[in-house]
Amino acid sequence: MLPPLLPLFPLPSVVLFPTVFLPLHIFEPRYKQMVTRALDGDRIIGMTLLRAGHDEAYEGRPPIFDIGCAGLITHVERQNDGRFNLILRGLEKFRIDVEEPATDGVLYRIAHVTSFEEMVSDAERGALREERRRLEVMLEPTIERDSGRLPRDMADDELVNALSQYLDLEPVEKQALLERPGPLERCRTLIELIEMKVLLQQRPDGGHRH
């Protein structure tokens, strides 16, 4: 379970998934403060995605999605100028219940959250394995061409989460995947997204509308 109060780190193009690692470079003063305090505590921060139209309010409290994923700082390099290089490991999804009002001295956002652990039931395991195989067949030509092979020994849910985070998808598509109720539905939605992108690429106009 996550602590009920989380520091928030909203970004415009990053979505973190449970069990997946994420490298981050921290340079803004508010997030340097956040990381410093997290390292003195439980080392947990909450990653959230900024909503469209955040640009004008970026320095304040721009709109964010309610569903995020908490990450544990597993590795840290502190730079001489106060910046950080971090590795986060995704822990659990959370829903933002209410944000704390701005407090003197605290530069970053803090929210009360409800966490929910994603479980794969015994009844779902067989279906997830089949959907994983479908996903591997679809992706194998591209993966082999670009970076080798898919890891066969990775657990089904972990592979689905890793692909959801690292495939070349739009941030809002990744957010939609994160919000799916669990790895089985996430895998099915990921397959649908890939099939849609393949169909668009096969159109004579390349999927562009005129």
Biotite code that builds the C-alpha atoms (Angstrom):
import biotite.structure as struc

atoms = struc.array([
    struc.Atom([0.000, 0.000, 0.000], chain_id="A", res_id=1, res_name="MET", atom_name="CA", element="C"),
    struc.Atom([1.076, 3.538, -0.717], chain_id="A", res_id=2, res_name="LEU", atom_name="CA", element="C"),
    struc.Atom([1.175, 6.329, 1.830], chain_id="A", res_id=3, res_name="PRO", atom_name="CA", element="C"),
    struc.Atom([-2.094, 8.316, 1.695], chain_id="A", res_id=4, res_name="PRO", atom_name="CA", element="C"),
    struc.Atom([-0.242, 11.568, 0.966], chain_id="A", res_id=5, res_name="LEU", atom_name="CA", element="C"),
    struc.Atom([1.998, 11.725, -2.110], chain_id="A", res_id=6, res_name="LEU", atom_name="CA", element="C"),
    struc.Atom([4.189, 14.394, -3.713], chain_id="A", res_id=7, res_name="PRO", atom_name="CA", element="C"),
    struc.Atom([3.153, 14.779, -7.338], chain_id="A", res_id=8, res_name="LEU", atom_name="CA", element="C"),
    struc.Atom([5.455, 15.003, -10.339], chain_id="A", res_id=9, res_name="PHE", atom_name="CA", element="C"),
    struc.Atom([3.346, 15.939, -13.397], chain_id="A", res_id=10, res_name="PRO", atom_name="CA", element="C"),
    struc.Atom([4.999, 15.665, -16.801], chain_id="A", res_id=11, res_name="LEU", atom_name="CA", element="C"),
    struc.Atom([3.638, 16.315, -20.313], chain_id="A", res_id=12, res_name="PRO", atom_name="CA", element="C"),
    struc.Atom([4.750, 13.099, -22.011], chain_id="A", res_id=13, res_name="SER", atom_name="CA", element="C"),
    struc.Atom([5.664, 10.490, -19.389], chain_id="A", res_id=14, res_name="VAL", atom_name="CA", element="C"),
    struc.Atom([3.385, 7.769, -18.007], chain_id="A", res_id=15, res_name="VAL", atom_name="CA", element="C"),
    struc.Atom([4.778, 5.338, -15.433], chain_id="A", res_id=16, res_name="LEU", atom_name="CA", element="C"),
    struc.Atom([3.443, 1.781, -15.082], chain_id="A", res_id=17, res_name="PHE", atom_name="CA", element="C"),
    struc.Atom([3.692, -0.666, -12.163], chain_id="A", res_id=18, res_name="PRO", atom_name="CA", element="C"),
    struc.Atom([6.932, -2.742, -12.081], chain_id="A", res_id=19, res_name="THR", atom_name="CA", element="C"),
    struc.Atom([8.548, -0.698, -14.898], chain_id="A", res_id=20, res_name="VAL", atom_name="CA", element="C"),
    struc.Atom([11.720, 1.367, -14.485], chain_id="A", res_id=21, res_name="PHE", atom_name="CA", element="C"),
    struc.Atom([11.880, 5.015, -15.543], chain_id="A", res_id=22, res_name="LEU", atom_name="CA", element="C"),
    struc.Atom([14.994, 7.236, -15.768], chain_id="A", res_id=23, res_name="PRO", atom_name="CA", element="C"),
    struc.Atom([14.448, 10.901, -14.889], chain_id="A", res_id=24, res_name="LEU", atom_name="CA", element="C"),
    struc.Atom([16.566, 14.039, -14.901], chain_id="A", res_id=25, res_name="HIS", atom_name="CA", element="C"),
    struc.Atom([15.461, 16.521, -12.230], chain_id="A", res_id=26, res_name="ILE", atom_name="CA", element="C"),
    struc.Atom([16.379, 20.167, -12.737], chain_id="A", res_id=27, res_name="PHE", atom_name="CA", element="C"),
    struc.Atom([13.449, 22.419, -11.749], chain_id="A", res_id=28, res_name="GLU", atom_name="CA", element="C"),
    struc.Atom([13.800, 23.912, -8.231], chain_id="A", res_id=29, res_name="PRO", atom_name="CA", element="C"),
    struc.Atom([10.419, 22.600, -7.061], chain_id="A", res_id=30, res_name="ARG", atom_name="CA", element="C"),
    struc.Atom([11.220, 19.059, -8.111], chain_id="A", res_id=31, res_name="TYR", atom_name="CA", element="C"),
    struc.Atom([14.737, 19.198, -6.721], chain_id="A", res_id=32, res_name="LYS", atom_name="CA", element="C"),
    struc.Atom([13.084, 20.074, -3.402], chain_id="A", res_id=33, res_name="GLN", atom_name="CA", element="C"),
    struc.Atom([10.604, 17.224, -3.862], chain_id="A", res_id=34, res_name="MET", atom_name="CA", element="C"),
    struc.Atom([13.349, 14.671, -4.535], chain_id="A", res_id=35, res_name="VAL", atom_name="CA", element="C"),
    struc.Atom([15.471, 15.903, -1.624], chain_id="A", res_id=36, res_name="THR", atom_name="CA", element="C"),
    struc.Atom([12.559, 15.457, 0.768], chain_id="A", res_id=37, res_name="ARG", atom_name="CA", element="C"),
    struc.Atom([11.588, 12.097, -0.726], chain_id="A", res_id=38, res_name="ALA", atom_name="CA", element="C"),
    struc.Atom([15.144, 10.816, -0.220], chain_id="A", res_id=39, res_name="LEU", atom_name="CA", element="C"),
    struc.Atom([14.890, 11.824, 3.434], chain_id="A", res_id=40, res_name="ASP", atom_name="CA", element="C"),
    struc.Atom([11.627, 9.877, 3.731], chain_id="A", res_id=41, res_name="GLY", atom_name="CA", element="C"),
    struc.Atom([10.084, 6.880, 1.974], chain_id="A", res_id=42, res_name="ASP", atom_name="CA", element="C"),
    struc.Atom([11.607, 7.662, -1.479], chain_id="A", res_id=43, res_name="ARG", atom_name="CA", element="C"),
    struc.Atom([8.155, 7.501, -3.133], chain_id="A", res_id=44, res_name="ILE", atom_name="CA", element="C"),
    struc.Atom([6.790, 10.080, -5.588], chain_id="A", res_id=45, res_name="ILE", atom_name="CA", element="C"),
    struc.Atom([3.603, 10.091, -7.638], chain_id="A", res_id=46, res_name="GLY", atom_name="CA", element="C"),
    struc.Atom([3.914, 10.406, -11.410], chain_id="A", res_id=47, res_name="MET", atom_name="CA", element="C"),
    struc.Atom([0.987, 11.997, -13.247], chain_id="A", res_id=48, res_name="THR", atom_name="CA", element="C"),
    struc.Atom([0.340, 13.134, -16.815], chain_id="A", res_id=49, res_name="LEU", atom_name="CA", element="C"),
    struc.Atom([-0.448, 16.748, -17.615], chain_id="A", res_id=50, res_name="LEU", atom_name="CA", element="C"),
    struc.Atom([-3.666, 17.332, -19.508], chain_id="A", res_id=51, res_name="ARG", atom_name="CA", element="C"),
    struc.Atom([-3.835, 19.219, -22.796], chain_id="A", res_id=52, res_name="ALA", atom_name="CA", element="C"),
    struc.Atom([-3.687, 22.968, -22.381], chain_id="A", res_id=53, res_name="GLY", atom_name="CA", element="C"),
    struc.Atom([-1.234, 22.877, -19.504], chain_id="A", res_id=54, res_name="HIS", atom_name="CA", element="C"),
    struc.Atom([1.328, 25.224, -21.083], chain_id="A", res_id=55, res_name="ASP", atom_name="CA", element="C"),
    struc.Atom([0.045, 28.527, -19.763], chain_id="A", res_id=56, res_name="GLU", atom_name="CA", element="C"),
    struc.Atom([-0.312, 27.223, -16.200], chain_id="A", res_id=57, res_name="ALA", atom_name="CA", element="C"),
    struc.Atom([2.820, 25.060, -16.157], chain_id="A", res_id=58, res_name="TYR", atom_name="CA", element="C"),
    struc.Atom([4.586, 27.085, -13.464], chain_id="A", res_id=59, res_name="GLU", atom_name="CA", element="C"),
    struc.Atom([1.520, 26.843, -11.194], chain_id="A", res_id=60, res_name="GLY", atom_name="CA", element="C"),
    struc.Atom([-0.999, 24.024, -10.928], chain_id="A", res_id=61, res_name="ARG", atom_name="CA", element="C"),
    struc.Atom([-1.839, 22.933, -14.469], chain_id="A", res_id=62, res_name="PRO", atom_name="CA", element="C"),
    struc.Atom([-4.590, 20.330, -14.952], chain_id="A", res_id=63, res_name="PRO", atom_name="CA", element="C"),
    struc.Atom([-3.524, 16.705, -14.552], chain_id="A", res_id=64, res_name="ILE", atom_name="CA", element="C"),
    struc.Atom([-5.142, 13.297, -14.915], chain_id="A", res_id=65, res_name="PHE", atom_name="CA", element="C"),
    struc.Atom([-6.594, 11.825, -11.733], chain_id="A", res_id=66, res_name="ASP", atom_name="CA", element="C"),
    struc.Atom([-4.982, 8.403, -12.232], chain_id="A", res_id=67, res_name="ILE", atom_name="CA", element="C"),
    struc.Atom([-1.228, 8.102, -11.833], chain_id="A", res_id=68, res_name="GLY", atom_name="CA", element="C"),
    struc.Atom([1.411, 5.630, -10.729], chain_id="A", res_id=69, res_name="CYS", atom_name="CA", element="C"),
    struc.Atom([3.710, 5.937, -7.747], chain_id="A", res_id=70, res_name="ALA", atom_name="CA", element="C"),
    struc.Atom([7.390, 5.177, -8.137], chain_id="A", res_id=71, res_name="GLY", atom_name="CA", element="C"),
    struc.Atom([10.153, 4.253, -5.732], chain_id="A", res_id=72, res_name="LEU", atom_name="CA", element="C"),
    struc.Atom([13.521, 5.960, -6.181], chain_id="A", res_id=73, res_name="ILE", atom_name="CA", element="C"),
    struc.Atom([15.859, 2.979, -6.547], chain_id="A", res_id=74, res_name="THR", atom_name="CA", element="C"),
    struc.Atom([18.956, 4.827, -7.767], chain_id="A", res_id=75, res_name="HIS", atom_name="CA", element="C"),
    struc.Atom([20.062, 8.450, -7.482], chain_id="A", res_id=76, res_name="VAL", atom_name="CA", element="C"),
    struc.Atom([22.989, 10.523, -8.692], chain_id="A", res_id=77, res_name="GLU", atom_name="CA", element="C"),
    struc.Atom([23.254, 13.999, -7.211], chain_id="A", res_id=78, res_name="ARG", atom_name="CA", element="C"),
    struc.Atom([24.942, 16.514, -9.506], chain_id="A", res_id=79, res_name="GLN", atom_name="CA", element="C"),
    struc.Atom([27.209, 19.318, -8.288], chain_id="A", res_id=80, res_name="ASN", atom_name="CA", element="C"),
    struc.Atom([24.646, 21.945, -9.342], chain_id="A", res_id=81, res_name="ASP", atom_name="CA", element="C"),
    struc.Atom([21.860, 20.311, -7.306], chain_id="A", res_id=82, res_name="GLY", atom_name="CA", element="C"),
    struc.Atom([20.275, 18.404, -10.166], chain_id="A", res_id=83, res_name="ARG", atom_name="CA", element="C"),
    struc.Atom([19.467, 14.713, -9.901], chain_id="A", res_id=84, res_name="PHE", atom_name="CA", element="C"),
    struc.Atom([19.523, 11.704, -12.171], chain_id="A", res_id=85, res_name="ASN", atom_name="CA", element="C"),
    struc.Atom([17.034, 9.148, -10.874], chain_id="A", res_id=86, res_name="LEU", atom_name="CA", element="C"),
    struc.Atom([15.743, 5.698, -11.599], chain_id="A", res_id=87, res_name="ILE", atom_name="CA", element="C"),
    struc.Atom([12.157, 5.097, -10.505], chain_id="A", res_id=88, res_name="LEU", atom_name="CA", element="C"),
    struc.Atom([10.494, 1.710, -10.255], chain_id="A", res_id=89, res_name="ARG", atom_name="CA", element="C"),
    struc.Atom([6.735, 1.740, -10.679], chain_id="A", res_id=90, res_name="GLY", atom_name="CA", element="C"),
    struc.Atom([4.877, 0.554, -7.580], chain_id="A", res_id=91, res_name="LEU", atom_name="CA", element="C"),
    struc.Atom([1.103, 0.966, -7.640], chain_id="A", res_id=92, res_name="GLU", atom_name="CA", element="C"),
    struc.Atom([-1.550, 2.985, -9.403], chain_id="A", res_id=93, res_name="LYS", atom_name="CA", element="C"),
    struc.Atom([-3.342, 5.662, -7.453], chain_id="A", res_id=94, res_name="PHE", atom_name="CA", element="C"),
    struc.Atom([-6.286, 8.001, -7.793], chain_id="A", res_id=95, res_name="ARG", atom_name="CA", element="C"),
    struc.Atom([-6.005, 11.612, -6.652], chain_id="A", res_id=96, res_name="ILE", atom_name="CA", element="C"),
    struc.Atom([-8.764, 12.314, -4.126], chain_id="A", res_id=97, res_name="ASP", atom_name="CA", element="C"),
    struc.Atom([-7.893, 15.911, -3.254], chain_id="A", res_id=98, res_name="VAL", atom_name="CA", element="C"),
    struc.Atom([-4.840, 18.113, -3.516], chain_id="A", res_id=99, res_name="GLU", atom_name="CA", element="C"),
    struc.Atom([-3.384, 19.891, -0.527], chain_id="A", res_id=100, res_name="GLU", atom_name="CA", element="C"),
    struc.Atom([-3.500, 23.701, -0.755], chain_id="A", res_id=101, res_name="PRO", atom_name="CA", element="C"),
    struc.Atom([-0.205, 25.439, -1.458], chain_id="A", res_id=102, res_name="ALA", atom_name="CA", element="C"),
    struc.Atom([1.911, 25.672, 1.691], chain_id="A", res_id=103, res_name="THR", atom_name="CA", element="C"),
    struc.Atom([4.627, 28.173, 2.430], chain_id="A", res_id=104, res_name="ASP", atom_name="CA", element="C"),
    struc.Atom([8.002, 26.615, 1.808], chain_id="A", res_id=105, res_name="GLY", atom_name="CA", element="C"),
    struc.Atom([6.691, 23.668, -0.240], chain_id="A", res_id=106, res_name="VAL", atom_name="CA", element="C"),
    struc.Atom([7.208, 24.306, -3.943], chain_id="A", res_id=107, res_name="LEU", atom_name="CA", element="C"),
    struc.Atom([5.680, 21.126, -5.358], chain_id="A", res_id=108, res_name="TYR", atom_name="CA", element="C"),
    struc.Atom([2.165, 19.677, -5.358], chain_id="A", res_id=109, res_name="ARG", atom_name="CA", element="C"),
    struc.Atom([0.944, 17.177, -2.764], chain_id="A", res_id=110, res_name="ILE", atom_name="CA", element="C"),
    struc.Atom([-2.252, 15.125, -2.892], chain_id="A", res_id=111, res_name="ALA", atom_name="CA", element="C"),
    struc.Atom([-4.279, 12.711, -0.816], chain_id="A", res_id=112, res_name="HIS", atom_name="CA", element="C"),
    struc.Atom([-4.555, 9.531, -2.866], chain_id="A", res_id=113, res_name="VAL", atom_name="CA", element="C"),
    struc.Atom([-6.182, 6.132, -2.870], chain_id="A", res_id=114, res_name="THR", atom_name="CA", element="C"),
    struc.Atom([-3.945, 3.349, -4.129], chain_id="A", res_id=115, res_name="SER", atom_name="CA", element="C"),
    struc.Atom([-5.083, 0.177, -5.808], chain_id="A", res_id=116, res_name="PHE", atom_name="CA", element="C"),
    struc.Atom([-2.920, -2.832, -6.494], chain_id="A", res_id=117, res_name="GLU", atom_name="CA", element="C"),
    struc.Atom([-3.425, -4.580, -9.802], chain_id="A", res_id=118, res_name="GLU", atom_name="CA", element="C"),
    struc.Atom([-3.953, -8.301, -9.419], chain_id="A", res_id=119, res_name="MET", atom_name="CA", element="C"),
    struc.Atom([-4.249, -11.048, -12.013], chain_id="A", res_id=120, res_name="VAL", atom_name="CA", element="C"),
    struc.Atom([-6.792, -13.598, -10.831], chain_id="A", res_id=121, res_name="SER", atom_name="CA", element="C"),
    struc.Atom([-6.333, -17.307, -11.426], chain_id="A", res_id=122, res_name="ASP", atom_name="CA", element="C"),
    struc.Atom([-9.231, -17.149, -13.875], chain_id="A", res_id=123, res_name="ALA", atom_name="CA", element="C"),
    struc.Atom([-7.448, -14.443, -15.896], chain_id="A", res_id=124, res_name="GLU", atom_name="CA", element="C"),
    struc.Atom([-3.992, -15.992, -16.105], chain_id="A", res_id=125, res_name="ARG", atom_name="CA", element="C"),
    struc.Atom([-4.724, -18.260, -19.049], chain_id="A", res_id=126, res_name="GLY", atom_name="CA", element="C"),
    struc.Atom([-6.404, -15.462, -21.001], chain_id="A", res_id=127, res_name="ALA", atom_name="CA", element="C"),
    struc.Atom([-3.518, -13.100, -20.264], chain_id="A", res_id=128, res_name="LEU", atom_name="CA", element="C"),
    struc.Atom([-1.014, -15.667, -21.527], chain_id="A", res_id=129, res_name="ARG", atom_name="CA", element="C"),
    struc.Atom([-2.957, -16.017, -24.788], chain_id="A", res_id=130, res_name="GLU", atom_name="CA", element="C"),
    struc.Atom([-3.218, -12.261, -25.257], chain_id="A", res_id=131, res_name="GLU", atom_name="CA", element="C"),
    struc.Atom([0.498, -11.914, -24.560], chain_id="A", res_id=132, res_name="ARG", atom_name="CA", element="C"),
    struc.Atom([1.209, -14.398, -27.363], chain_id="A", res_id=133, res_name="ARG", atom_name="CA", element="C"),
    struc.Atom([-0.960, -12.374, -29.745], chain_id="A", res_id=134, res_name="ARG", atom_name="CA", element="C"),
    struc.Atom([0.927, -9.244, -28.747], chain_id="A", res_id=135, res_name="LEU", atom_name="CA", element="C"),
    struc.Atom([4.318, -10.909, -29.246], chain_id="A", res_id=136, res_name="GLU", atom_name="CA", element="C"),
    struc.Atom([3.373, -12.136, -32.719], chain_id="A", res_id=137, res_name="VAL", atom_name="CA", element="C"),
    struc.Atom([2.288, -8.625, -33.697], chain_id="A", res_id=138, res_name="MET", atom_name="CA", element="C"),
    struc.Atom([5.411, -6.935, -32.352], chain_id="A", res_id=139, res_name="LEU", atom_name="CA", element="C"),
    struc.Atom([8.129, -9.481, -33.032], chain_id="A", res_id=140, res_name="GLU", atom_name="CA", element="C"),
    struc.Atom([9.098, -8.279, -36.537], chain_id="A", res_id=141, res_name="PRO", atom_name="CA", element="C"),
    struc.Atom([9.463, -4.693, -35.331], chain_id="A", res_id=142, res_name="THR", atom_name="CA", element="C"),
    struc.Atom([11.230, -5.590, -32.080], chain_id="A", res_id=143, res_name="ILE", atom_name="CA", element="C"),
    struc.Atom([13.711, -7.889, -33.811], chain_id="A", res_id=144, res_name="GLU", atom_name="CA", element="C"),
    struc.Atom([14.502, -5.223, -36.405], chain_id="A", res_id=145, res_name="ARG", atom_name="CA", element="C"),
    struc.Atom([15.004, -2.462, -33.837], chain_id="A", res_id=146, res_name="ASP", atom_name="CA", element="C"),
    struc.Atom([16.345, -3.952, -30.644], chain_id="A", res_id=147, res_name="SER", atom_name="CA", element="C"),
    struc.Atom([16.544, -7.715, -30.570], chain_id="A", res_id=148, res_name="GLY", atom_name="CA", element="C"),
    struc.Atom([13.941, -9.974, -29.012], chain_id="A", res_id=149, res_name="ARG", atom_name="CA", element="C"),
    struc.Atom([11.133, -9.706, -26.515], chain_id="A", res_id=150, res_name="LEU", atom_name="CA", element="C"),
    struc.Atom([12.142, -11.120, -23.120], chain_id="A", res_id=151, res_name="PRO", atom_name="CA", element="C"),
    struc.Atom([10.536, -14.553, -22.946], chain_id="A", res_id=152, res_name="ARG", atom_name="CA", element="C"),
    struc.Atom([11.187, -14.996, -19.231], chain_id="A", res_id=153, res_name="ASP", atom_name="CA", element="C"),
    struc.Atom([9.395, -11.791, -18.161], chain_id="A", res_id=154, res_name="MET", atom_name="CA", element="C"),
    struc.Atom([6.092, -12.285, -16.383], chain_id="A", res_id=155, res_name="ALA", atom_name="CA", element="C"),
    struc.Atom([3.031, -11.628, -18.538], chain_id="A", res_id=156, res_name="ASP", atom_name="CA", element="C"),
    struc.Atom([1.803, -8.606, -16.592], chain_id="A", res_id=157, res_name="ASP", atom_name="CA", element="C"),
    struc.Atom([5.290, -7.084, -16.384], chain_id="A", res_id=158, res_name="GLU", atom_name="CA", element="C"),
    struc.Atom([5.819, -7.432, -20.137], chain_id="A", res_id=159, res_name="LEU", atom_name="CA", element="C"),
    struc.Atom([2.472, -5.795, -20.889], chain_id="A", res_id=160, res_name="VAL", atom_name="CA", element="C"),
    struc.Atom([3.301, -2.912, -18.557], chain_id="A", res_id=161, res_name="ASN", atom_name="CA", element="C"),
    struc.Atom([6.785, -2.464, -20.021], chain_id="A", res_id=162, res_name="ALA", atom_name="CA", element="C"),
    struc.Atom([5.475, -2.401, -23.593], chain_id="A", res_id=163, res_name="LEU", atom_name="CA", element="C"),
    struc.Atom([2.724, 0.025, -22.603], chain_id="A", res_id=164, res_name="SER", atom_name="CA", element="C"),
    struc.Atom([5.346, 2.386, -21.220], chain_id="A", res_id=165, res_name="GLN", atom_name="CA", element="C"),
    struc.Atom([8.052, 2.101, -23.858], chain_id="A", res_id=166, res_name="TYR", atom_name="CA", element="C"),
    struc.Atom([6.277, 1.567, -27.183], chain_id="A", res_id=167, res_name="LEU", atom_name="CA", element="C"),
    struc.Atom([5.971, 4.599, -29.440], chain_id="A", res_id=168, res_name="ASP", atom_name="CA", element="C"),
    struc.Atom([2.485, 5.688, -28.393], chain_id="A", res_id=169, res_name="LEU", atom_name="CA", element="C"),
    struc.Atom([0.929, 9.068, -27.713], chain_id="A", res_id=170, res_name="GLU", atom_name="CA", element="C"),
    struc.Atom([0.969, 10.100, -24.028], chain_id="A", res_id=171, res_name="PRO", atom_name="CA", element="C"),
    struc.Atom([-2.848, 10.079, -23.877], chain_id="A", res_id=172, res_name="VAL", atom_name="CA", element="C"),
    struc.Atom([-2.840, 6.545, -25.299], chain_id="A", res_id=173, res_name="GLU", atom_name="CA", element="C"),
    struc.Atom([-0.439, 5.461, -22.573], chain_id="A", res_id=174, res_name="LYS", atom_name="CA", element="C"),
    struc.Atom([-2.653, 7.175, -20.011], chain_id="A", res_id=175, res_name="GLN", atom_name="CA", element="C"),
    struc.Atom([-5.645, 5.221, -21.330], chain_id="A", res_id=176, res_name="ALA", atom_name="CA", element="C"),
    struc.Atom([-3.635, 2.008, -20.961], chain_id="A", res_id=177, res_name="LEU", atom_name="CA", element="C"),
    struc.Atom([-2.677, 2.896, -17.385], chain_id="A", res_id=178, res_name="LEU", atom_name="CA", element="C"),
    struc.Atom([-6.328, 3.496, -16.534], chain_id="A", res_id=179, res_name="GLU", atom_name="CA", element="C"),
    struc.Atom([-7.393, 0.028, -17.680], chain_id="A", res_id=180, res_name="ARG", atom_name="CA", element="C"),
    struc.Atom([-8.501, -2.082, -14.695], chain_id="A", res_id=181, res_name="PRO", atom_name="CA", element="C"),
    struc.Atom([-5.650, -4.579, -14.926], chain_id="A", res_id=182, res_name="GLY", atom_name="CA", element="C"),
    struc.Atom([-3.013, -6.262, -17.111], chain_id="A", res_id=183, res_name="PRO", atom_name="CA", element="C"),
    struc.Atom([-5.480, -8.400, -19.089], chain_id="A", res_id=184, res_name="LEU", atom_name="CA", element="C"),
    struc.Atom([-7.610, -5.468, -20.205], chain_id="A", res_id=185, res_name="GLU", atom_name="CA", element="C"),
    struc.Atom([-4.462, -3.403, -20.728], chain_id="A", res_id=186, res_name="ARG", atom_name="CA", element="C"),
    struc.Atom([-3.048, -6.060, -23.027], chain_id="A", res_id=187, res_name="CYS", atom_name="CA", element="C"),
    struc.Atom([-6.265, -6.243, -25.038], chain_id="A", res_id=188, res_name="ARG", atom_name="CA", element="C"),
    struc.Atom([-6.387, -2.459, -25.381], chain_id="A", res_id=189, res_name="THR", atom_name="CA", element="C"),
    struc.Atom([-2.716, -2.364, -26.408], chain_id="A", res_id=190, res_name="LEU", atom_name="CA", element="C"),
    struc.Atom([-3.415, -4.921, -29.137], chain_id="A", res_id=191, res_name="ILE", atom_name="CA", element="C"),
    struc.Atom([-6.334, -2.804, -30.376], chain_id="A", res_id=192, res_name="GLU", atom_name="CA", element="C"),
    struc.Atom([-4.142, 0.309, -30.463], chain_id="A", res_id=193, res_name="LEU", atom_name="CA", element="C"),
    struc.Atom([-1.436, -1.456, -32.460], chain_id="A", res_id=194, res_name="ILE", atom_name="CA", element="C"),
    struc.Atom([-3.972, -2.929, -34.894], chain_id="A", res_id=195, res_name="GLU", atom_name="CA", element="C"),
    struc.Atom([-5.477, 0.519, -35.425], chain_id="A", res_id=196, res_name="MET", atom_name="CA", element="C"),
    struc.Atom([-2.063, 2.066, -36.100], chain_id="A", res_id=197, res_name="LYS", atom_name="CA", element="C"),
    struc.Atom([-1.220, -0.682, -38.606], chain_id="A", res_id=198, res_name="VAL", atom_name="CA", element="C"),
    struc.Atom([-4.495, -0.116, -40.440], chain_id="A", res_id=199, res_name="LEU", atom_name="CA", element="C"),
    struc.Atom([-3.877, 3.632, -40.582], chain_id="A", res_id=200, res_name="LEU", atom_name="CA", element="C"),
    struc.Atom([-0.392, 3.097, -41.965], chain_id="A", res_id=201, res_name="GLN", atom_name="CA", element="C"),
    struc.Atom([-1.817, 0.879, -44.701], chain_id="A", res_id=202, res_name="GLN", atom_name="CA", element="C"),
    struc.Atom([-4.222, 3.568, -45.932], chain_id="A", res_id=203, res_name="ARG", atom_name="CA", element="C"),
    struc.Atom([-3.161, 5.281, -49.187], chain_id="A", res_id=204, res_name="PRO", atom_name="CA", element="C"),
    struc.Atom([-3.018, 8.645, -47.439], chain_id="A", res_id=205, res_name="ASP", atom_name="CA", element="C"),
    struc.Atom([-1.045, 7.264, -44.497], chain_id="A", res_id=206, res_name="GLY", atom_name="CA", element="C"),
    struc.Atom([-3.937, 7.870, -42.123], chain_id="A", res_id=207, res_name="GLY", atom_name="CA", element="C"),
    struc.Atom([-3.975, 11.639, -42.679], chain_id="A", res_id=208, res_name="HIS", atom_name="CA", element="C"),
    struc.Atom([-7.257, 13.450, -42.981], chain_id="A", res_id=209, res_name="ARG", atom_name="CA", element="C"),
    struc.Atom([-7.739, 16.252, -45.479], chain_id="A", res_id=210, res_name="HIS", atom_name="CA", element="C"),
])
